[in-house]
C-alpha cells in the first residue's frame, strides 16, 4: 500500500468549493495538480489533507480560514487618488494589477471600487476569509529520495 508522505511528489484531481457550495476551481478535464508535500506549494490545509492518503483514494477535506488563505486583512485595502493610478491604464472594476512597493516587493491587487475621487485596491487573496472544501483524488505518488535518508525533498 502506497501512502502519501512528506517529501513525496503527488498528483491530485480536485474540486474546490466555498462555504456557499459554489465551485471556485477544479482540475476535471485538465492535468492533475502536481506538488511536493512539505514544499509549501499549496495551501496548508490542502497539503495536510493529502498526507496519509492512499493511491487512488478520494476524500473530502474541510479547510479552515487559517489553513486556507487566512483571514481578510482590511489594512490591505487602500484607496488612492486616480492621479496615482499607472498612466495609460484605465482602471476596470474587478481587474488585477501587479504593484511594486518602494522596497521592490511585488504583489497583486484587485480594483474594488472606482469613483471620481478615489480608486479602491484590495491586496487580499480573493479567497481570504473563506473556509474551503476540497474533493481530492490522489492519482499518483512519486516517493521522495530514500538514498538521502531524507524525505523533505531537499538535495543533500
SULGI-V715113 format. One record per residue. RES is the residue in one letter. SS is DSSP state (helix for helix, strand for strand, loop for the rest). PSI is psi in degrees with one decimal (NA if undefined). Layout:
((RES SS PSI) (RES SS PSI))
//
This chain:
((X loop 126.7) (X loop 127.0) (X strand 139.2) (X loop 128.6) (X loop 167.8) (X loop 133.2) (X loop -19.1) (X loop 145.9) (X strand 128.0) (X strand 158.0) (X strand 132.8) (X strand 149.3) (X strand 146.6) (X strand 158.9) (X strand 127.1) (X strand 131.6) (X strand 147.4) (X strand 174.3) (X loop -24.5) (X loop 1.5) (X loop -8.2) (X loop 140.0) (X strand 129.1) (X strand -17.2) (X strand 153.6) (X strand 163.0) (X loop -1.3) (X loop 131.1) (X loop 1.1) (X loop 177.3) (X loop 147.2) (X loop 155.1) (X strand 129.3) (X strand 134.3) (X strand 161.7) (X strand 122.7) (X loop 129.5) (X loop -5.2) (X loop 3.8) (X loop 42.0) (X loop -15.1) (X loop 169.5) (X loop 150.8) (X helix -47.3) (X helix -35.2) (X helix -48.4) (X helix -46.7) (X helix -32.4) (X helix -29.8) (X helix -31.4) (X loop 128.2) (X loop -6.4) (X loop 148.5) (X strand 154.9) (X loop 133.5) (X loop 5.7) (X loop 145.3) (X strand 143.5) (X strand 163.8) (X strand 131.3) (X strand 126.6) (X strand 127.7) (X strand 125.9) (X loop 162.2) (X loop -44.4) (X loop -33.9) (X loop 3.1) (X loop -110.8) (X loop 12.1) (X loop 171.5) (X loop 156.8) (X loop 141.7) (X loop 108.1) (X helix -17.8) (X helix -13.8) (X helix 7.6) (X strand 120.6) (X strand 154.4) (X strand 135.5) (X strand 158.0) (X loop 137.9) (X helix -26.3) (X helix -17.8) (X helix -10.2) (X loop 143.8) (X loop 130.2) (X loop 141.4) (X loop -12.1) (X loop 133.0) (X loop 125.2) (X loop 134.6) (X loop 126.0) (X loop 128.9) (X loop -14.0) (X loop 154.4) (X strand 143.0) (X strand 149.3) (X strand 130.0) (X strand 137.4) (X strand 127.2) (X loop 169.0) (X loop -28.9) (X loop -3.9) (X loop 1.1) (X loop 138.1) (X strand 133.5) (X strand 162.5) (X strand 135.1) (X strand 155.3) (X strand 136.4) (X strand 115.3) (X strand -32.1) (X strand 146.1) (X strand 123.3) (X loop 176.5) (X loop -28.2) (X loop -22.1) (X loop 156.8) (X strand 125.5) (X strand 127.1) (X strand 140.6) (X strand 119.9) (X loop 1.7) (X loop 148.1) (X loop 141.8) (X loop -24.3) (X loop 8.3) (X loop 139.0) (X loop 1.8) (X loop 131.8) (X loop 141.5) (X strand 155.9) (X strand 131.8) (X strand 132.8) (X strand 120.4) (X strand 136.1) (X strand 122.1) (X strand 115.7) (X strand -15.3) (X strand 140.8) (X strand 124.9) (X strand 110.0) (X loop 150.5) (X loop 170.3) (X loop 107.3) (X helix -17.7) (X helix -23.3) (X helix -12.8) (X loop 10.2) (X loop 135.3) (X loop 21.8) (X loop -6.8) (X loop 0.2) (X loop 172.9) (X loop 111.4) (X loop NA))
//
